[in-house]
Amino acid sequence: MSRGFVKEDDQEEIPLVPQRANLPSGVTNFVTRTGMDLLLAEKEALISERENLNITRENEKRIAVNYINAKLQLLNHRIAEARVIDPKEQPPNEIMFGATVKLRNASTGNTQTFQIVGVDEADIAKGKISFVSPLARVLINKKSGDKVTLKREKDEIGFEVLEIAYL
């Protein structure tokens, strides 16, 4: 039927679902065990939210269910594509996915510790950086004592790798 014959009240708003954290096309979705557990917990929370919707107006409920289903679809795809990396299988003296790395800033002397994690688990406030981030990319395959340079738009920051651990 042509949209011209549909009452305007019958048209539902299409919910806009925010995209998940950016994972470049063709890049394997590496996750830590903790990251996978967080994804699965998020899935359970969305399912529970959908099952416990307390909306009486049918149209509003349908929109809410569609929104949750769209979020679940994106999440299910991310989970299906996930590859859990076991830190015990990583080379202990080399920075790879899952490593916790202590760095010294060459210009300030300050130290910082970061764990290289999946895109959905990354949280800079918790010291977790995505494996696709610029810093993680310059750290991969480095060893204790190595020096790296993070090139940014207007400057460069030098770091020395002090420690590597797999927790």
Phi, psi and omega per residue, in radians:
M1 nan 2.472 3.123
S2 -1.162 2.526 3.118
R3 -1.107 -0.323 3.125
G4 -1.174 -0.338 -3.107
F5 -1.777 0.203 -3.135
V6 -1.839 2.313 3.110
K7 -1.131 2.507 -3.110
E8 -1.059 -0.574 3.131
D9 -1.148 -0.377 -3.107
D10 -1.426 -0.170 -3.088
Q11 -1.505 2.174 -3.135
E12 -1.572 2.591 2.993
E13 -1.259 2.380 3.068
I14 -1.522 2.074 -3.090
P15 -1.207 2.372 3.077
L16 -1.546 2.133 -3.104
V17 -1.820 2.158 3.118
P18 -1.131 2.475 3.112
Q19 -1.209 2.732 3.069
R20 -1.317 3.051 3.099
A21 -0.921 2.502 -3.053
N22 -1.166 2.198 2.994
L23 -2.169 1.949 -3.085
P24 -0.948 2.547 3.137
S25 -1.002 2.340 3.095
G26 1.477 -0.055 -3.133
V27 -1.612 2.296 3.113
T28 -1.111 2.402 3.136
N29 -1.473 1.422 3.091
F30 -1.252 2.433 3.085
V31 -2.442 2.665 2.985
T32 -1.450 2.924 3.063
R33 -1.035 -0.728 3.102
T34 -1.065 -0.747 3.126
G35 -1.066 -0.747 3.109
M36 -1.126 -0.739 3.115
D37 -1.059 -0.664 3.094
L38 -1.155 -0.716 3.102
L39 -1.096 -0.765 -3.138
L40 -1.171 -0.641 3.093
A41 -1.168 -0.672 3.090
E42 -1.097 -0.712 3.114
K43 -1.078 -0.824 3.131
E44 -1.074 -0.678 3.131
A45 -1.137 -0.713 3.114
L46 -1.158 -0.722 3.111
I47 -1.100 -0.759 3.120
S48 -1.109 -0.742 3.117
E49 -1.051 -0.763 3.140
R50 -1.111 -0.743 -3.119
E51 -1.226 -0.423 -3.063
N52 -1.918 0.379 3.097
L53 -1.046 2.315 -3.126
N54 -2.003 1.098 -3.126
I55 -2.099 2.204 -3.079
T56 -1.573 -0.574 -3.132
R57 -1.285 2.135 -3.037
E58 -1.002 -0.746 -3.120
N59 -1.108 -0.783 3.129
E60 -1.134 -0.680 3.141
K61 -1.144 -0.733 3.133
R62 -1.080 -0.733 3.121
I63 -1.122 -0.757 3.134
A64 -1.106 -0.742 3.125
V65 -1.141 -0.728 3.110
N66 -1.079 -0.685 3.131
Y67 -1.121 -0.829 3.135
I68 -1.121 -0.735 3.118
N69 -1.081 -0.657 3.115
A70 -1.163 -0.717 3.085
K71 -1.116 -0.706 3.113
L72 -1.114 -0.676 3.135
Q73 -1.080 -0.798 3.103
L74 -1.106 -0.741 -3.131
L75 -1.155 -0.770 3.126
N76 -1.062 -0.658 3.103
H77 -1.128 -0.765 -3.135
R78 -1.096 -0.723 3.124
I79 -1.154 -0.768 -3.120
A80 -1.081 -0.584 -3.104
E81 -1.535 -0.108 -3.049
A82 -1.245 2.516 3.058
R83 -2.231 1.900 -3.115
V84 -1.287 2.249 3.127
I85 -1.805 2.206 3.107
D86 -1.530 2.081 -3.114
P87 -1.038 -0.463 3.141
K88 -1.162 -0.346 3.136
E89 -1.581 -0.041 -3.139
Q90 -1.539 2.608 3.092
P91 -1.148 2.133 -2.991
P92 -1.110 -0.407 -3.077
N93 -1.811 0.210 -3.073
E94 -2.310 2.490 -3.138
I95 -1.395 2.080 3.072
M96 -2.393 -3.089 3.112
F97 -0.967 2.378 3.110
G98 1.613 -0.211 -3.111
A99 -1.193 2.521 2.934
T100 -1.799 2.162 -2.972
V101 -2.151 2.252 3.044
K102 -1.742 2.188 -3.073
L103 -2.117 2.603 2.996
R104 -1.975 2.235 3.075
N105 -1.255 2.158 -3.049
A106 -1.115 -0.585 -3.073
S107 -1.531 -0.559 -3.095
T108 -1.801 -0.380 -3.079
G109 1.414 -0.085 3.124
N110 -1.205 2.588 3.079
T111 -1.904 2.591 3.094
Q112 -2.442 2.616 3.100
T113 -2.117 2.303 3.139
F114 -2.299 2.575 2.958
Q115 -1.923 2.380 3.125
I116 -1.580 2.043 -3.016
V117 -2.295 -3.112 3.098
G118 -1.260 2.884 -3.063
V119 -1.115 -0.578 -3.124
D120 -1.378 -0.349 -3.102
E121 -1.646 -0.288 -3.065
A122 -1.013 2.363 3.120
D123 -2.778 1.728 -3.038
I124 -1.030 -0.557 3.125
A125 -1.114 -0.444 3.113
K126 -1.759 0.135 3.122
G127 1.306 0.440 3.141
K128 -1.984 2.097 -3.134
I129 -2.001 2.532 3.133
S130 -1.184 2.503 3.123
F131 -1.135 -0.241 3.102
V132 -1.706 0.022 3.133
S133 -1.234 2.710 3.140
P134 -1.004 -0.711 -3.134
L135 -1.132 -0.816 3.133
A136 -1.054 -0.704 -3.112
R137 -1.110 -0.605 3.113
V138 -1.385 -0.333 -3.132
L139 -1.493 -0.506 -3.075
I140 -0.948 2.355 3.132
N141 1.327 0.042 3.123
K142 -1.485 2.872 -3.105
K143 -2.206 2.922 3.083
S144 -0.974 2.380 -3.120
G145 1.612 -0.329 3.126
D146 -1.191 2.622 3.058
K147 -1.936 2.424 3.133
V148 -2.273 2.744 3.099
T149 -2.176 2.174 3.069
L150 -1.680 1.961 -3.131
K151 -1.551 2.162 3.093
R152 -1.976 3.096 -3.051
E153 -0.986 -0.782 -3.048
K154 -1.950 -0.156 -3.124
D155 -2.743 -3.066 3.107
E156 -2.287 2.584 3.076
I157 -2.169 2.235 3.108
G158 -1.684 2.481 3.102
F159 -2.329 2.638 2.959
E160 -2.005 2.341 3.112
V161 -1.384 2.049 -3.115
L162 -1.652 -0.776 -3.081
E163 -2.534 2.623 3.054
I164 -2.287 2.258 3.105
A165 -2.461 2.650 3.038
Y166 -2.104 1.895 -3.064
L167 -1.625 nan nan
